[in-house]
Amino acid sequence: MVLCFLVHTVSSVSSLSSSESRLLFSRVFGAEMEENPEKGRLALKEKLGVVARQVRTAVCVSREASGSVCGEAVLGEEALALGEAECGVLSLGRAEPFAGENVALWLGVQALAFTLVCQPHENLLLAEGTLRNLARHCLEELRLLGTGSEVLLKSDRIDATLQRLLPHGQLLFLNHRFAQNMDKELSNYMSK
């Protein structure tokens, strides 16, 4: 099961220091985090921030090791940016932020990172395919790479994408025809 999905920054934003990561969107799945939503909301936000900072560090290390430079975002070239994206897996220790050991699968696309936190027994190839599909929909349909993009105002559209591609945190095996139909359905919803 996928425990959470995050969209956050990995490169410097004018209001952030060089070591911070801004959490733009998060969705937590499962009953573990829903027991007391009001009391634990700030604690959960801090815990998700820890994951975002760990992923930011991993993306920066990956970029330094490969010698790649984060280029400027250009609208209409989301597919190219996704093709050049770095990806990786982090092992999260116990209670960072979820009980037990988990893994964070990340995809760094220019100034953004998309992260799935999964249980360690999940199929990581399936999780990577789902993460790339989620990132593609977010980038193409919502224009998240554009300047002045207001991700927070588009959270309902990200929720709709998650509801179809990752229902209740469950990874789906999709055949080609079903994936095409789902893409059409999502495109129709996003165009409204």
PyMOL commands that set and color helices and strands:
alter all, ss='L'
color gray80, all
select helices_A, chain A and resi 31-33+41-66+78-83+124-142+151-165+167-169+176-190
alter helices_A, ss='H'
color red, helices_A
select strands_A, chain A and resi 2-9+23-28+86-92+102-109+112-118
alter strands_A, ss='S'
color yellow, strands_A
deselect
rebuild
show_as cartoon
